[in-house]
Amino acid sequence: MTTATPYRSTVQAQARDGFGRLLRAEWTKLRSVPRWMLTLAMSVLLTVLVALLTASGAQTSGNGAGGEPPPRTAGITDQGHLTYRTLTGDGSIVARVTSQDRGRAWAKAGLMIRGDVRRGTPYAAIAVTPGHGVRMQTGYRSGGPAGTAGTGPLPRWLKLTRTGTTITGYESGDGRDWRRVGAVRLGGLPSAAAAGLFVAVPDDIKVKRMFGGESVSGSPADTRATFDKVTLAPTSGGAAGPWRDRGGPGGPAAGARTDESTQEGGTFLLAGSGDVGRDLFADDITQTTLTGVLIGQTAVVALAVLFVTAEYRRGTIRTTFAASPRRGRVLAAKAVVVGAAVFVAGLIAGFGSLLLAGPVLRSHGMSPPPITDGPVLRAAIGTAVLLAVIAVFSLAMATIMRRSAPAITAVLLLLLVPQIVATGLPVSAARWLDRVTPAAGFAVQRTLVRYDTAIGPWTGLAVLCAYAACALGAAAWLLKRRDA
């Protein structure tokens, strides 16, 4: 009687070991060519150098001497005019808006509760707008939950109620039947909060777009509104102090704004300039600092292309395929090696640019956000991912074309031309161009939402990844069907 030994295939293990050997072989090729490693270092150097040059030429767009510093959070505007008292503990503030300057659709007249009156402090507000009805607003975003649609008739009653850290907004046509508009939670809202009346209006902004750049200019707009039946009613604690004003950042002394409030009995007249919400025209300091990637990527593209075409030019690709007949695995190993190497270089370039340019920007009166901020970290790490995907995309294009100059030219045109052309197109057309081309990947470097934002950071990067995946798939298909 004989005992049979079960057969166990070793193909899977050999495949794993084989791919590991491929990775080591491709890494050896990359690091053993000095000019390739020098090219990788040049991508870092160029990116950081452009960041320092950009920071050296930067100028503050703040208010200048005598003005208030910009808000603590980049990309927001916290201006307008606020007349307030201190509300200690829970309670509510009620007022009737009897008239409003209806010159602009997003002019606001309403009620606000906030932790303090410093710029950039979290707040909750409910306001009447000439073109968008009653709106609940928070988080420095325009819009928000809507009450009465359209340009509902005045007078209009408004109410904000505080319960702990939750602020609830109501509206009414007669002051008796209240309709809930929305509620928000303000984390960290102190017991003693500022509660009062406010007016705000967006500035008049003009954008001139031209190929290769844009010009943004603006002038302040004014608004005014009348309130009566104003009541501040605490349910615990008490309201403290008289009514006080917090005007716009320039104030009358700056000569640019006419913020004022007049109180006669229970009637308040407020006038002011500036908006409360997102600053859709703010400079994205982080993205601007990282624009050196547009230059550094040239070295990355050249490296990734030469990593393939050099073997075709010398004929060593036949030796590579003879040692590893499964050509798709060879391509995958090359993509992993060049992508990983560029990713590490991209991390150095991204963080190096932000860390070295920060002191230069501050010396020029700028206030770059700390590198520990979530969006800034995402932009820095995203820059490394962006460069790695560009490297893989370039490698795939080189495999398809087999020649260095056409592959480098094609990749750079696909990445750079859409960004240049978009600046000379209408915003709607430019957004579509930014969404559907490989240039969408650069959205990962944005930390602010602007008027011309076309796509989210990770969505934009996903678009570039899709192009790289399609190119890699086409390259693998051609490798199997063409002679080496």
Secondary structure, DSSP 8 states (H G I E B T S, - for coil): ----------HHHHHHHHHHHHHHHHHHHHHH-HHHHHHHHHHHHHHHHHHHHHHHT----S--TTS----SSTTEEE-SEEEEEEEESSEEEEEEEEEE--SSTT-EEEEEEES-SSTT--EEEEEEETTTEEEEEETT-S--SB-S-TT--S-EEEEEEEETTEEEEEEESSSSS-EEEEEEE-TT--SEEEEEEEEE---EEEEEEETTEEEEEEE--EEEEEEEEEEEEESSS-EEEEEEEE--SSTGGGTS---EEEEETTEEEEEEE--EEE-TT---HHHHHGGGHHHHHHHHHHHHHHHHHHHHHHTTHHHHHHH---HHHHHHHHHHHHHHHHHHHHHHHHHHHHHHHHHHHHHTT-----TTSHHHHHHHHHHHHHHHHHHHHHHHHHHHH--HHHHHHHHHHHHHHHHHHHTTS-HHHHHHHHHHSGGGGGGGG--S--TT--S-HHHHHHHHHHHHHHHHHHHHHHHHHS--
